Amino acid sequence: MKESVGNPLRLQSVNHISLICRSVEQSMDFYQNVLGFYPIRRPGSLDFDGAWLFGYGIGIHLLEAENPEKLPKKKEINPKDNHISFQCESMVAVEKKLKEMEIDYVRATVEEGGIQVDQLFFHDPDGFMIEICNCDSLPVIPLVGEVARSCSLVNLEKMQNQQQIQKMLQQL
C-alpha cells in the first residue's frame, strides 16, 4: 500500500456532481422538492440541455441524455451501489416524508464501537441512489497519522471536548 502524501492536488472541497438524466424537468423537480436543492444560473455557452442546482455546499449538474431510452433502468435499491449521502437532522422525519411522498426506500444500519448509524436509501428519477443518514455520530478515524474527526462541526466540537476530558482523566 502506497503511503499517503497529504493533499498533492491542493483540493478544497467537492464542487459538484454531474448526473445524466432522462428528463431534466423530472430530475429538477426531484432535487428541488425532495432534497431541497435550488436552481442556479448555468453558463449560456453550454450548448446542451441541462440544469444546475445548489444546496448543502455542493452543486448538482443535470445533463440531459442524448439517448434517454438507452439509459439503464435500476429497479432494485442496493445500498452497495454508487450513491451520494446526505446528513439529516431527524431520521424519523425523513422516513415519514418519504412515506408521504410515496418514495420506495430501503433501511440499513451500521454499528461500530457501540455507535449506531441509521440509513435510508432511495432512487432519483433515473435510478441514481440517494442515502440519508445520521452518519455524523460515527467518527472519521484516519488509518494513520491524524486524530479522529467528525463529519459535522457540531460533533467535532463534542468529540474534541470528550478527548480533552479523557486526557485530563488519564493525567489523574
Solvent accessible surface area in square Angstrom, and as a share of the most:
residue,aa,sasa,rsa
1,M,225,1.00
2,K,182,0.77
3,E,151,0.68
4,S,86,0.56
5,V,111,0.64
6,G,65,0.63
7,N,59,0.30
8,P,96,0.60
9,L,139,0.69
10,R,189,0.69
11,L,125,0.62
12,Q,180,0.80
13,S,95,0.62
14,V,90,0.52
15,N,113,0.58
16,H,76,0.34
17,I,45,0.23
18,S,59,0.38
19,L,18,0.09
20,I,101,0.51
21,C,1,0.01
22,R,54,0.20
23,S,26,0.17
24,V,10,0.06
25,E,128,0.57
26,Q,115,0.51
27,S,0,0.00
28,M,45,0.20
29,D,77,0.40
30,F,16,0.07
31,Y,0,0.00
32,Q,62,0.28
33,N,96,0.49
34,V,41,0.24
35,L,18,0.09
36,G,43,0.41
37,F,5,0.02
38,Y,117,0.45
39,P,65,0.41
40,I,66,0.33
41,R,219,0.80
42,R,51,0.19
43,P,60,0.38
44,G,81,0.78
45,S,101,0.65
46,L,59,0.30
47,D,137,0.71
48,F,95,0.40
49,D,97,0.50
50,G,18,0.18
51,A,10,0.08
52,W,55,0.19
53,L,0,0.00
54,F,69,0.29
55,G,6,0.05
56,Y,146,0.55
57,G,53,0.51
58,I,29,0.15
59,G,3,0.03
60,I,0,0.00
61,H,19,0.09
62,L,1,0.00
63,L,48,0.24
64,E,56,0.25
65,A,13,0.10
66,E,170,0.76
67,N,72,0.37
68,P,42,0.26
69,E,133,0.60
70,K,153,0.65
71,L,38,0.19
72,P,100,0.63
73,K,145,0.61
74,K,92,0.39
75,K,175,0.74
76,E,134,0.60
77,I,28,0.14
78,N,57,0.29
79,P,44,0.28
80,K,185,0.78
81,D,42,0.22
82,N,114,0.58
83,H,71,0.32
84,I,20,0.10
85,S,53,0.34
86,F,23,0.10
87,Q,82,0.36
88,C,25,0.15
89,E,183,0.82
90,S,46,0.30
91,M,23,0.10
92,V,123,0.71
93,A,57,0.44
94,V,30,0.17
95,E,25,0.11
96,K,128,0.54
97,K,102,0.43
98,L,6,0.03
99,K,127,0.54
100,E,103,0.46
101,M,66,0.30
102,E,157,0.70
103,I,34,0.17
104,D,118,0.61
105,Y,48,0.18
106,V,54,0.31
107,R,136,0.50
108,A,28,0.21
109,T,75,0.43
110,V,61,0.35
111,E,115,0.52
112,E,113,0.50
113,G,79,0.76
114,G,69,0.66
115,I,57,0.29
116,Q,98,0.43
117,V,2,0.01
118,D,32,0.17
119,Q,25,0.11
120,L,1,0.01
121,F,4,0.02
122,F,2,0.01
123,H,32,0.14
124,D,9,0.05
125,P,59,0.37
126,D,23,0.12
127,G,7,0.07
128,F,49,0.20
129,M,2,0.01
130,I,0,0.00
131,E,7,0.03
132,I,12,0.06
133,C,3,0.02
134,N,42,0.21
135,C,30,0.18
136,D,28,0.15
137,S,48,0.31
138,L,47,0.23
139,P,35,0.22
140,V,71,0.41
141,I,114,0.58
142,P,48,0.30
143,L,161,0.80
144,V,114,0.66
145,G,82,0.78
146,E,110,0.49
147,V,99,0.57
148,A,23,0.18
149,R,103,0.38
150,S,15,0.09
151,C,87,0.52
152,S,27,0.17
153,L,142,0.70
154,V,102,0.59
155,N,27,0.14
156,L,33,0.17
157,E,111,0.50
158,K,117,0.50
159,M,28,0.12
160,Q,82,0.36
161,N,84,0.43
162,Q,111,0.49
163,Q,53,0.24
164,Q,111,0.49
165,I,97,0.49
166,Q,108,0.48
167,K,126,0.53
168,M,125,0.56
169,L,111,0.55
170,Q,148,0.66
171,Q,152,0.68
172,L,177,0.88
